[in-house]
Amino acid sequence: MKKIFALISALFFLTTFSAKAEVQFGFGLMAGQLSSDGTETEGTAADTSNRSKSFEETFFGADLFLEVVNDSGLTFGISYVPVDFELGSGTRVDTSTGADVASEADTGTRTASADVTDLMSVYTNIPMGGNGFYGLLGGKFATITTSETLNTSNYGNEDVMAYEIGLGKRNGKVKYELSYTDFEDISLSSSGGGTNSITADADALTFRLSVGF
């Protein structure tokens, strides 16, 4: 819902603003580092421990964008990333000898991974002088999708928001920019059995090259 509302609002604004500005569409190529810290909390009577882990993931990707640029270089745009970014993944082996019945023992290999999917951005480029440099301000909207093999439960997906700040330089219809993105805290609770929960925080440092037409 957050992403749909943001997209409709951005398209409405771009349609209004574009009457006095040049409309550009194009693609961007990006590379960067995604950092995340997560904690899983066991909620069973037999285990109330916490497990924490940090990840550093290098990513490469591409996006499609639509933006309008006025004569001063002030830019408003939207972009969509059609590829997923991995937040992190892990595996652990559980063993238990405390169960009365062997089949009830909490044993086995547990795997889990999380990805950033359907990443959309709404942004503005604010000129800084007349040499093509600009400041970048934006909001991002994405879905965190999980995939896991757990004993009696599973985690769902969650829509999250983020803010983005950065600096860039425009040379005609080509732009170079470096930005920092901070996602809001992620909180997931298990379903299907058990009361486990996961909290996580993620941020990214990204270099992007874009070409408009």
C-alpha positions in Angstrom: 0.0 0.0 0.0 2.8 2.4 0.8 4.4 1.8 -2.6 1.1 2.2 -4.5 0.3 5.5 -2.7 3.9 6.9 -3.3 3.8 5.9 -7.0 0.4 7.5 -7.6 1.5 10.7 -5.8 4.7 10.9 -7.7 3.1 10.3 -11.1 0.5 13.0 -10.4 3.2 15.5 -9.4 5.4 14.7 -12.4 2.5 15.1 -14.7 1.8 18.6 -13.3 5.4 19.6 -13.1 6.3 18.4 -16.6 4.3 21.1 -18.3 7.2 23.5 -17.6 10.1 21.0 -17.8 11.8 18.4 -19.9 10.7 14.9 -19.4 13.4 12.2 -19.4 13.4 8.5 -19.1 16.3 6.1 -19.0 18.2 3.5 -17.0 20.8 3.5 -14.2 23.6 1.1 -13.3 24.6 0.8 -9.6 27.0 -0.9 -7.3 27.4 -0.6 -3.5 27.5 -2.2 -0.2 24.5 -3.3 1.9 24.9 -3.7 5.6 22.4 -5.3 7.9 22.3 -6.3 11.6 19.7 -8.8 12.8 18.6 -10.6 16.0 16.4 -13.6 16.2 14.6 -14.2 19.5 13.4 -17.7 20.4 10.0 -17.6 22.2 9.7 -21.3 23.2 9.7 -22.4 26.8 12.7 -24.5 26.2 14.7 -21.7 24.5 14.4 -18.0 25.1 17.8 -17.1 23.7 18.8 -14.4 21.2 21.0 -14.9 18.2 22.5 -11.9 16.4 24.3 -11.7 13.2 25.7 -9.0 10.9 26.1 -9.1 7.1 28.1 -7.0 4.6 26.8 -7.7 1.0 28.3 -6.2 -2.1 25.6 -5.7 -4.7 25.2 -4.7 -8.4 22.0 -3.7 -10.0 20.1 -1.5 -12.5 17.0 0.6 -12.4 14.5 2.3 -14.8 13.6 5.9 -14.2 11.3 8.7 -15.2 12.1 12.3 -14.3 11.4 15.9 -15.2 14.1 18.6 -15.2 13.4 22.3 -15.3 15.7 25.0 -16.8 17.6 25.4 -13.5 18.3 21.7 -13.2 15.8 21.1 -10.4 14.7 17.5 -10.9 11.9 15.3 -9.6 11.8 11.6 -10.5 10.8 8.0 -9.8 12.8 4.9 -10.3 12.2 1.1 -10.1 14.7 -1.6 -9.5 13.6 -4.9 -11.2 16.3 -7.0 -9.5 16.5 -8.2 -5.8 19.2 -7.5 -3.3 20.1 -10.0 -0.6 20.1 -8.7 2.9 21.8 -11.9 4.2 21.5 -15.6 4.7 22.5 -18.2 7.2 22.5 -21.8 8.3 22.6 -23.5 11.7 22.3 -27.0 12.9 20.1 -27.6 16.0 20.4 -30.6 18.3 18.3 -31.5 21.3 18.3 -34.5 23.6 15.8 -33.1 26.1 12.6 -34.3 24.5 10.6 -37.2 25.9 9.8 -38.4 22.4 12.6 -38.4 19.8 10.3 -37.1 17.1 9.6 -34.0 19.2 13.2 -33.0 19.6 14.1 -29.7 18.1 16.8 -30.9 15.7 17.8 -30.4 12.1 19.4 -27.9 9.8 17.8 -24.4 9.8 18.3 -22.0 6.9 17.0 -18.5 6.4 17.6 -15.6 4.0 16.1 -12.2 3.3 15.9 -10.1 0.1 15.0 -6.5 -0.7 12.5 -6.8 -3.6 10.4 -4.3 -5.6 12.5 -1.4 -4.7 11.0 2.0 -5.8 12.4 5.5 -5.2 10.9 8.9 -5.3 13.6 11.6 -5.4 14.6 15.2 -6.1 17.9 16.6 -7.4 18.6 20.1 -6.0 21.1 22.1 -8.0 24.2 23.3 -6.1 25.7 26.1 -8.2 25.9 26.2 -12.0 28.4 23.5 -12.6 26.1 20.5 -12.7 26.5 19.4 -9.0 23.3 18.6 -7.0 22.1 17.3 -3.7 20.0 14.2 -3.7 17.0 13.7 -1.4 14.7 10.8 -1.8 12.4 8.2 -0.2 12.5 4.5 -1.0 9.8 1.8 -0.7 10.5 -1.9 -0.8 9.4 -5.3 0.4 11.5 -7.5 2.6 10.9 -11.1 1.5 12.1 -14.1 3.6 12.8 -17.7 2.8 13.4 -20.2 5.5 13.3 -23.9 6.6 12.3 -23.9 10.3 11.0 -26.7 12.5 7.4 -25.5 13.1 7.1 -21.9 11.8 7.9 -19.4 9.1 8.4 -15.7 8.7 6.4 -13.5 6.4 7.2 -10.5 4.3 7.1 -6.8 5.3 6.9 -3.5 3.4 9.5 -1.0 4.6 10.4 2.6 3.8 13.8 4.3 3.7 15.3 7.8 3.2 18.2 8.6 0.9 20.6 11.4 0.8 23.5 12.0 -1.6 25.6 14.1 -3.9 25.8 13.9 -7.7 26.8 15.6 -10.9 24.8 16.0 -14.1 26.6 16.3 -17.5 23.8 16.7 -20.0 21.6 13.6 -19.7 24.3 11.6 -17.8 24.4 11.6 -14.0 26.9 10.3 -11.5 25.9 10.1 -7.8 26.9 8.7 -4.5 24.2 8.1 -1.9 23.4 6.7 1.5 20.2 4.9 2.3 18.9 4.0 5.7 15.9 1.6 5.9 13.5 1.7 8.8 13.8 -1.1 11.4 12.4 -4.4 10.2 10.3 -6.5 12.6 9.0 -10.0 11.7 7.1 -12.5 13.8 6.9 -16.2 13.0 3.6 -17.9 12.2 2.5 -21.6 11.9 3.9 -22.5 15.3 6.4 -21.1 17.8 6.7 -17.5 18.8 10.1 -16.5 17.3 10.7 -13.0 16.1 13.3 -11.2 14.1 14.4 -7.5 14.3 16.9 -6.1 11.8 18.3 -2.8 10.6 19.8 -2.2 7.1 21.6 0.6 5.3 23.3 0.9 2.0 26.1 3.0 0.3 25.5 3.2 -3.5 27.3 4.6 -6.5 25.0 5.1 -9.5 25.5 6.0 -13.1 22.4 6.9 -15.1 21.6 7.8 -18.7 18.5 9.7 -19.8 16.9 9.9 -23.2 
